Every structure is written in C-alpha cells, then in structure tokens.
C-alpha cells in the first residue's frame, strides 16, 4: 500500500509545502510549518454552475437583513447581505458570543428561525446567558455539534434566516486527518460553509478566536475566504468594546461600532466622543484632543503624553494606541525641527479609552502633547489639533475636515489648530481656525506659556 502523502502547512499564512521548511516563503516567518494531512476533495452534492452572459443576468437583489443593534449595522454597511459569511474575531472572553446572542434573539422573534451552533458551550450555558440578557428564545434553535456535515444537514432542515457558528476552531470534517482547530480543518470548514451560504442565500456568522500571537486557529488564515471580517476589541479591564470592520465586500471598511459591556449585555454607545472625553483631567499638561475619522464616523479622542528624564543611558519610547514607528518619527522631528531636546527623555504616549489611532492626521496632536509635557505647559483652552507632520517639520492638510470640525464644535471646542485650509471649505461658524504651516509655529500657538493656567 502506498504511504499517504504528507503536507506541511504554515500556521501563520496557511501556505503548504510537500516538505518541511525552516522559513515560510509566503510570510517569511521561521519554524511555522507543521505536518498535516492533505485536504480531500469534497464529493459534489450540488449542481454545476453554468456560464451566464452578464447582459442576461437578472438583478434580483435581496434586501439586507437589518440587525437590532444600529452600531452593528453601521459596521456591516447597513445590515447583513443574504448569503454572506461574516467572520468575527477577538480575544477569548471579549464578548463575541454575548453580542451575537443579542443579535440572534430579536431576529428569531421578528424575522424567522435562527440556528446557533455551539461547539464550546452546552445548551444550558447558553440558556443561562439568554436569561441574563432577558431573551425568551422563541425560534432560536441551539445545536451543540462540531461535525460539519451534521451541522449542514440541520441547517438545511431548519430553514433559518441566520446561522451562527461559535466557534470555527471546534468544527471539524471527519475525512480530514488533522484535529479540529488546525489550519487545514479551519480553512476547509470555512470554505464549505461559504459554499452553503451562497447556495442557500442565508447569512452565516463565524466566530474565530485570536491567540496572543495570532497564529493557528486564528482568523488571519480565513480573511481571504469570507466576505466580511470584524474584530471585537477592548482593554481587559475596560467596559468599552470596539467592533471594527477590516474587510467588507458590501460596504466601507474601517468602520467602528462602540459598545459598553454591562450586566445586561452589550449596550450601544450613541455618543462615543463624549464618553471618551468624560474622564479627562482638567488643567493637565500633555493632553490634547484630536478629531479622528473611523470609516465615516468622526470621533474625538484624548491623546496623552508624558516626557520625563530617563534614569538609563538609552531613552525609552512606549506607545499605546499609536503606531510605535510613527512615535519615533514625531519625536525625531520635534528634536530636529522644533528645538525640543528629547534625547534624554523617556516618552510615553497613550490614547485614552482603548481607541487605536492609525491615521497621520493625529501627528500634530501627538507632537503637541509631547511638547506640552516636556515644557510643563498647558494646551490652549478649548483647542483641538489635527495635521500630518512631514520630516521637514512642515504640516500637511488632512481629509474629511468638515466632519472633524463639526464633531469638535458639537462638543463645545472653540479652536482648531491645523494646516491652512483650502478656499471654499465649510467651517462651522462657532469654531475658530488657527492656521499653522510648521511644527514650530504650531507649538507657539497651541501651548500656553510655561507656568500659565488655562481653563476648559
């Protein structure tokens, strides 16, 4: 009898090789190849798709399935598209199952049957969570199963409006060699769920856990298969959770929904900017408000910085919510172009509320917070700052200016420090513009003199 062919799969990117390799050629990671059995071809159980001319295709667009949470609908682009597969990733215990159960209950009560496949929890555990959420559970069917063929058979018979699989790491196909949770099992199970969803026009939620390294059983190997990828994020000791969209074939990406974890489940936060700024310390140095844009939503976040003399020979740089390399660049420009000697200073930058700021529009706010802490000088009262910093110390304009300024004016901020605006830009009448062309000029206009005190 011939020996079965061996396949080695990378746990980072999922690429396969007939032999073990020390370094993966796909993602350039070391020692990530593990032995797995080759994936067998699925027995065809559905008719072969025929070729169709585009001009003869009928546009029978099915309406989106609106979810009971508006923040969830915002991230999805208006609701669930029939036949779509949505992958929700996040750390274990972050609240993924709670959020999806809150979605499943009202849909089952108002739209039709919902099939909730649980491979990790028993039906009694889910019942306890449903009682805590105040959910009766009519037409919400629970299936404690992990074998994929059995799951699909029940899905065909239940005629559901929505299917939730929690989680994909526990689902397996019996004919495959590796255990549940391996790269081969996770990818093949997701592919078959995708084909079933497209054929039946039923949206499917797939829950995927993220390990601390983001490898093996993490959703990173599934992002190219599914239609929508969502991440539920949040600090372990914070009650706020951010639902962030990083891939969406049916809407804009990088949308964010804000929830607060409570005894009654996930509660929507209607005004995130006000929540993030509610605990801001007054008359504190090293604190600047920055208007950012997440997808289509403007948010005001507090950027905090602390500069203190280092007790070591090498100064440290630490960032939380800000890209580390971006912080190094801003610190270098402050030293070279603005005359602030930071070579002997430890610099710590933090974005309050667990928000992560990735856009360069926050550069000026970060630089202003660092300079404020170093000089022990407060930022001007009622000021927000935005602008991209170049290596020459120049300031560059940012996009979505009207949205940012309108959000700042709505929360009572009176002044905005930013690069010169284009002619014809719609500026709210109750906010003053302080145009600056360089970082040095921005520090002169944005900071009170050392020892002065302002008021918010």
N, C-alpha and C positions, 0 to 999 in steps of 0.2 A: 504494500500500500504506500503511495507517495505521501510524504510528510506534508502537512498543511503549510502553506506559505505564510511566513511571518511578515508583519508590517510594524514599523516603528513610527509613532506619532508624536509630534511636538506638543507638549502641554501648554505652550504659550500661544501659538498661532494655528495649530491643527494640521500643519503640513506633514505629509507622510514620506517615508523612505523605506526601501527594501532592506536597508542595513542600518545599524546604529551609527549615529554621528555625534561627535562631541559638541559641535556647534551647528545650530539650525541655520541653513542658508536663507530661510524665509524671514526670520526675525532677529537673527544674529545673537540669540541667547545661548548660553552654554548649559550642557547637561540637562536638557529638557526633553530628550527623546525617551519614550517608554514603549515597551513591547505591547502590541495589541493585535487582535485578530482582524483579518480583512473583512470589510463590510460586504455581506452577501447582497445580491440584487433582490429587490422586493418583487414578489410574484404580482404580476399586473392584475388588478381587480377592477379597473375602471376603463372605459372606452378610450381609444387613442384619439387625441385631439387632432382635428383636421385643420388644413391650411385655409385661411379666410382672407379675402381681399378687404383691405381697410375701408374702401368706399362702401362695402356692403355690410359692414359691422353695425348692428343696431346699438344705439347708445341708451340701453336700459339701466340708467343709474339708480341704484337703490339708495334710499335716504340713510344718512348716518344714524347710528344708534346713540342717542343722547344719554349721557351718564348723569346720575343725580347730583354730582359734585361739579360745580362750574369751574373750579380750579383744574380739575382733571380734564374737562372738555377743552379748556384753554391749551393745555399742553398737547393734547391729541389733535388740535386743529379744528375743533368743533364737534367732536364725537368719534365713535368707532365706525370705521368703514366696514361694511359686510365682507366677510372673507379675509380680513386682515389678521395677522399674527403679531401680537404686541409682547415684547419681552420686557419684563420689569426686573431690574437688578437692584442689588443693595446688600448691605451687610446683614448677617443674621440678627434677628430681633429688632430691626429698624422700624418695622410696621407694615411690611408689604402685605402679609396675609390679612391684617386688620383692614387696611384700605380697600383691598379687593372684595372682602366680605361686605363692607359698607356699600360697595358698588353693586354687588350681586343681589342683595336683598331687595332694594327698590325696583331693579329691573325685573326680577322674578315676579314681584307683586303687580307691576304695571305693563310689562311688555310680553312676557312669556317664560317658558321654562329656562332655568339656568342649571348647568351641570358643573358642580365644583368637585374636581378630582383632587383628593388629598393623599399624598404618598408619605407624609411625615406625621400627621396628626390623625387621631381617631375621630369618629363622628361625635363622640361625647365631648371631646375637647373643643371641637368646632361649635357644638351646641352651647357650651359654656360661654364662648366668646360672643355668640349671637345673642344670648340673653343679656350679656353685659351691654351690648350695643342696642338693646331694645328691638330686636329683629324677630318677627314671628316665624318666618321661614317658609311660607307657602310657596309652592312651585320651585323651591330651591332644593335641588337633589344633590345629595352628597354621595361620592363614590370613593371609598378608601381602597384604591387599587394602584398598582405600579406597573403592571404588564400592559404594554401599549396596545396590542391587538384587542385585549379585553376592554380597554378604555374606549377605543374607536367603535367597538360593537355597541357599547352602552350609549355612546354619543349618537350613533345612527338611530337607535330606538327611542331616545328621549326627545328628539326633535327640538333641540334647545335654541334659544336666541343668543346664548353666550356660553362659552366653555372656559373654565379656569383650571389650569394645571399647576398645582402647588406641591412640589416644585419639580422642575425638569431633571434635577440631579437624582431623583428617586425613580424615575421612569426608565424602563429597560425593554429591550427586544430580546426574546428568548433565543433566537437563532444566532445572535452575535456573541462572540466569545467574552469580551471584557465585562467587568461588573458594572452595575449602574453607577453613573457619575463619571465614567471615563469619557475621554474626548470622543471616541467612536460612538458610544451609546448616546451621548448628549446630542451630537450633530445629526445622527440618523433619526432619532426620535423627533427632533425638531423639524427635520425635512418632511417626515411623514405627516406630522401634524399640520404643516404648511399645506401639503397637497390636499389633505382632507378639508381644511378650511376653505381653500379656493374652490373646491368642487361643490361644497355644501353651502357656500356663502354665509358661514357662521363665523363671527369673530372669536379669536382664541387669545386668552391671556396666558402667558407662560412666565412663571416665577423662576428666577435664577439667582442663586447666592453668589456673592463675591467673597473669595477668601482674601486674607490680608495681603497676599501677593498678586491677586487677580489671576491665578492660574488654575488649571484642572477644574472642571465643573463650574468655572466662572462663565459669565455671559459673553466674555470677549470673543470666544470662538463661535458664537452664534449671531453676531451682529450683522454679518453679510447675508444671513439666511432670512431673517424676519423682516417685517415691514416697518415696525416702529420699535425703537429702543428707548426705554425710560429708566432713569436711575432715581431711587429714593435715597436722599442723602440727609445727614444731620449729625450733629455732635452727640456723643453718647450721653452726656449729662445735660443736654438741652431738650426742651419740649418741642422745638420747632423742627419741622421736616420740610425738605425741598424736593419736589418732584420735577426732575429736569429731563427734557427731551433732547437726545443727542442724535437721533436719526428718525426721520418721518417722511415716508414716501407720499403722504397725503396732506402735508402741511409744513409750516415753517419749523425749523429746528431751533434748539437753544431756548425754547420757551420754558418757563418755570412756574410751578404752582406752589403755594406756601400753605402748609397745614400746621396745626398745633396738636400735639398728642395730649389727650385728656382721658379721664375715666370713661367717657362716652365714645371713645374712638378718635378718629381724625376730624378735627374741626377746621373749616376753611378760614383763612385769614384774608379778609377783604381788603385791608389797607396795610400791606407789608411794610411800606416805608415808615409809617407811624409806629409800628411795632418795633422795628429795628432801632429806631431813634428814641424810644420811650425811656430807656435807662441810661441815656447819655449823660455823663457828668458835665456840669456847667463850670465855666471858667477853668477848664483843664487845658493844659498845653499838650501838643502832639495829637490833637483830634481834629479831623477835617471831614466834612460831609461831601460826598461825591455822588452826583447823579449818574447811574449806570443804566444800561438797557439790556434786559434779558429777553431775547426774542423780539417781541413787540411791546413788552411792558417796561415802562421806566420805574426804577427803584432808587431810593435814596439810602445809601449805606454810610456807616461811620468807619473811616479808616483811622486807626490808631497807630502811633509810632512812639518808640522810646529809644533815645540815644544816650548812652552812658559810657563813661571811660572804662576801657577794658582792663581787667586785672592781669591779663595774659599778654604775651608778645604779639599774638595774632588776633585781631578783632573778629568777632563772630557776627554773622548775618543770619537772622531767623525770620521766616515769613509764615504766616497762617492766613490762607485765603488769597494770597498774592503769589504770582509766579516768582520763584527764587531767582532765576536769571534776570527777570525784569527788575527785581530789587537791587541786584548788583549793578545793573546799568544805571539806574537812577542815582544810586549812591556815588558812583564814579562821576556822573555829570555834575552832581552837587559839589563834589570836591574840586573838579577841574574848572567848571564854568561859573559856579556861583560863589566860589571862595569859602566854602564851609569845610574845614579840615575834619574829615571823618575817618582818617587813617588810624586813629587811636580810639575809636568809638565802637562799642557794640551796638548794633542796630536791630531792633525787633519791630516788625510790622504785623498788625493784626486787623482783620476785617470783622467787626462785631456782628454777632447773630449767626455765624456759621456760613455766611454767603462767601462764595468764591468769585473773585473779580478777575476776569481774563482779558478784558479789552484794554487797549492802550489809553483810552480816554481817562483812566484813573491815574495816569502818571503824575499829573500836576498835583493832585490831591495827596498822593504818597510822598512826593518831594516836599510839599508844604508841611505835612505832618512831621516829617523827619527834621526839617529846619526849625519848626516850632518847638519840638522837644529839645533840640540841641541848644537853641538860644534861650529857652525858657520864656518864650514869648507867645501869648495867646493869638489865635487866629481872629481876624476881624469878626465882630458880632454879626450873626445872621448871614454868613458867607458860605457859598458852595463853590467848589473848584472843579474844573474839568479841562483836559487838554493833553495831547500827546507830546512827549518830550523827545527831541532829537539829540544826537550825540554832540552837536554843536551848541547845545543849550537853547535852541530855538523851540518855539511852541507851534504845534500844528493843530488845525481845526479837526473837529470830530463830527460824526454823523448824528442824525436824529436830535438836532439841537432843540427844536421846538418842543419835543416831548419831554426832554430833560428839564428845560426851564419851566415848563408848565407844572411838572410834578414838584419842583422846588418851590414855586410860587404858591402852590396849593397848600403846602405845609408851613408857609409863613416865612420863608427865607427871602431876604430883601436884596441880596447882592450876589452876583456870579462873577468869578474870576475865570477868564477864558481867553483864548486867542481871538484876534479880530474876526468879527462875523461878516459874512457876505452881505452885500446890499440886497434888500428885499426880504431878509429873514424876519419871520414873525416872532417878535419878542413880547412876552407878557408885559402889560403896562406897569404892573406893580413890582417889577424886579429891575434892579439897576445892573448894567453891564460894565465891568471893569476890563477893558481890553488890554492885553499884555502880549508882547512879542518875544520875550526871552524869559528864561527861568529866573535870572537875577532880578528883573523888573517885577516878576510875579511875587517874589519874596518880599520886596519892598512894599508892594501894595497890599499884600494879603496878610501880613503879620503886624500886630501891634508892636510898639517899641518895648524892649525888654523892661519888665517891671510895671508896664501899664496894665490896667484891668479893663476888660470889656464886659458887656452883659449880653445875654441872648434874649 
